């Protein structure tokens, strides 16, 4: 597999080399389409030492998963550019894709699998522990930390749902309201929290207590410390939609940001442009992303086939 592209004309350029992008590239390569994957090397799950819930790959390190994926796409002649797409334009013949380090390439179709970035709460220690004992997804990590004392750092009244959810994995859960006022919690919220046994602690969180490289407590602004071994947080998702916006793709507002409007295959409102993975939604897990990449690629194979057949029979 080449580290930079050997050709300038491709059937498909895949922007993003995570689970969605590599899955799409695998299907496209096996369909004998000239495919280029451009990967900036910024996977969302990089802070995690393992990924869970992916049948046959449960517990695998994310970096190992990507390495295997790169090896697999290479078997089918897919090219890889470790680079960043800085611009893309569309004309009647397809797309011109500009790479930061290696010029421009052409593509007939485009898959955008650029993912998103998690903006973490600005609490000292959170960023340093993220992916270890500061977590955001119980489906990803809940089993590994089950039955330990949990904390949940509220970022809005919606954090009540997170506190209730993580109680499936531990019966010792404390919801730290942080910057959320008690008055922002509804009576229904309070009843559910009480019924689940979640303790509610008002007051701003000032930082984490770490001993011997492990989380042992949560410190409030008043100096009090609450013993906790795991802290769940709710990052603010920042979708990487810049390329899609340049192309004029329609976006839809959600509680987790604006994402492209897509059909069941991931086709955006821009003809010839598909999106997959966290590029289309906050809650796309690795297994969902891989599935979405597959669906997009299969649709592209059919789309290009029909285009070529129509061209062949047109006088």
N, C-alpha and C positions, 0 to 999 in steps of 0.2 A: 504494500500500500504506500502510495506516495504521500509525502508530508505537504506538498504543494501541488496545485492542479497542473496536470500535463496538457489539458485541452482547454480551449476557451469557449467552445460550444457544447452545451449539454442539453439533454432532454429535460432534466430536472435539477434544480439546485435546492438543497435542503439547508436551511439556515438554523443551526443548532444541532449539536451532537449528543444530546441526552437520550433518554429512553425513547421519546417520540421520534426524534430525528433519525436515530439509528434504526429503529424498527421500520420506518418509512423507507430508508435507504436499502435495507435488506430486501424488502419486497420489490422495490424498483430495480435493484441489481439483478435479482432472480428473474425479472421480466425482461431482461436484456436492454434496459434503458440506460443510456449514458448519464450517470448520476454523480453529482459532487456534493459532499457534505462540508459545510463551513462551520467550524466549531471554535468559539472564543474561549472555551475551557472554564466556564463559570456555572457548573451544575448547582441547582438549588440545594440538593441534599449533600453537598460536599462536607458540611460540618459533622455529618453522621458517620459513625464507624460501621453501621450495618443498615440494611433495609429489610423490612418485614412484609409479610402478607402477599408476596409474589410467589405463586405456586412453583415449586422446584428450585426457587432461588431465595427462599426464606433465610434470612441471616447473612446473606452475601454482602460484602463491602461494596458500596456504590462505585468506588474506583475500579474494583475488579469486574463489576458488571459492565461498565463502559469499555474496559479493555477487551473483554470477550466480544462485546458487540462490534468493536472496531475490527477485530480479527475476522469476524463472520462476514461483515460487508466487503472486506478485502477479497474474499474468495470469489466474489461475483464482479470484480472489476470496478467497484465503487471507489471513487477518489475521495481523499480527505485533505482539506486545507485547514491547518491550525491557524486561523485568522479570524478577523471580525468583519462583518458586512457593515459598511458605513452608509450605503445608499442603494436604492433600487428604483429603477424607472421602468415603465411599461409602454410598449408601442404595439403596432399591429402584428409584429412577428414574435412577440414574447417579452422577455425581460432582460435588462442590462443590470448586472449586479456588481457593485463596486466593493472591492476588498481593501482593507486598510494596508495590507502589506504586499499585495501581489496583483494589482491592476484590476481589470474588469473581466467578467465572463458573461456569456449569454445563456439563457435558459428558456425553454418553451413553457415550462410550468415551474411553480415555486411552492415549497412547503416551508412555512414559518413555524419553527419549534423553538422559539427563543426563551420560553419559560417566563419566570418572574423572579423578583428579588424580595426577600423578607426584610422589612424594616423593623428592627427590634425595639422594644421599649428602652428609653434612655435611663436605665437603672444600672449603677455600677456593678459589674460582675456578670450581667446577663449575657452580653455578647461573648465574653470569654468562656462561659460555660455552655453556650448554646450547642445542642446536639449531644451533650454528655449527660448532665443532670438538670439542665434547663431545656425543656422540651415544648413542643407545641401540638403534637399529634399523638393522642393515645393509641390510635390504631397502628401507628408506626412503632411506638416504643412502650406502650402500656404494659405488655406482658413482661418485658425485661425489668421493669421497676415495680411490679405488682406488690401490693401489701406494704409498701414503704410509706412513710408520712409525706403526703403531697401538699404542695401549696399551689394556688392559682393566682396569678397576678392580674387583677382586673384592669382592662383598658377601656371598657364601656360596660353598660348594663348587660350587654350581650354575653359578657364573660360568665354570667350565671350559668348559661347553657354549658360552657366548658367545664365549670366546676361540677355540675350534675353529671356530665358525661364521664369524667375521669373517675367518678365514684364507682364505676364498674370494675376498676382495677385496684382500688384501695378504699377502705372504709374510714381512713384517717385523712380527711381533706379539709384544708383551710382556705377560704377565699379571702384574699387580701384586697380590700377595696381600692387601695392606692389613691388615685385621683378621682375615683367615682364616689359620689355622695350616697349615703344610705337612702336618702329620699328618692334617688333615681331607681331604686329597686321596687318593683311592684309588690303588692300583697301576695300575688300568686308566686312570684319569685321567692319571697321569704318563706311561704308555706312549703314549697318544693325543697328548698335548701334545708329547712328544719326536718322535713320528712326523710330526707336522704342522710341527715346527720352531718351536713357540711357546716363547719364553724365559719362565721363571718366576722372578720376583723377590720374595723375602720382604721383610717390613718394612712399616710403616705409611706411607701416603702423607700428606704434610703439606700439599701444595698444588700448584698448577700454575705453570709458568713461562710468562709471556705477554710477547711482544716485538712491537712494531708491530701491536698488536691481532690477534695470532695466537698460537696455542699452539705453544710450541717445546720444552717439556719437562715432566716430572713429577718433583717434588721429594719425596724421602723424609724421614722424621723424622730420619734420621742426617745429613742435609744433602746427600746425594748426589743428583745430577740425571741423569735418563735422557732423552735426546733423543727426543721423540715429537711428532708433528704432529696426531694425532687420538687422542681418548680415548673409549672406549666404557664406559658405565656401565649398571648395572641398577637403575633406579628402583624404589622400592616403590610399587606401585599402590594407590590409595585409592579404591575404587569409591564412587560417589555413590548410595547405595542408601537414603537417608533416607526419601524419599517412598514407596518400595516397602515399606519396613519399617513405616511408619505404616499402610499398607493391609493389612498382614499377609501379604505375599508370602513364599513359601517361598524360602529362600536355600540355595545349595549351596557348600560349602567347596572351594576349589581351591588349588593352590600359589601363586596370585596374588591371593588374597582371596576373599571371599564374594560370589557373584553370584546373581541370581534364576534359579530353575529355570524354563526355558521350553520350549515345544514348537518344532516346526520353523518356525512362523510368528512366534515371539517371544511367544506368549501365556504370561503368568505364571500362577501358581496362583490369582490373584485374577480372577474373572470380569470381563471388560471391560477388562483392563489388559494392554497389550503393552509389551515393552521391546526396544530395538534399539541397535546400536553398542557402544561400550565400556561401556555400562550392563549388557551381558550377558557381557563377557569382556575380558581384558587385551589379547589379540592381534588385536582387530578393527581392521583397517586402514581407511582412508577408503573404499576400494572395497567392502569387506565391510560397513561401516556403511551405506552407501547402499543396498546390496542388502537388508540386513536391514530398513531402513526401508520399502522397497518391499514386501517380503513381508508385513510387519505391516499396512501400509495395505490391501493387497489382501484380506487376511483380514478386516479390519474392514469393508470394503465389503460383503463377503458376509454377515458376521455381522449387520450392521444391516439389510440387505435381508431376511434371513430373519425377523428380529424384527418388522419392519414388516409383512411378509406374514402372519405368524402372528397379529398383532394385528388385521389387516384381516379375517381369516376366522373369528376367534373370536366366537361369538355374544355 
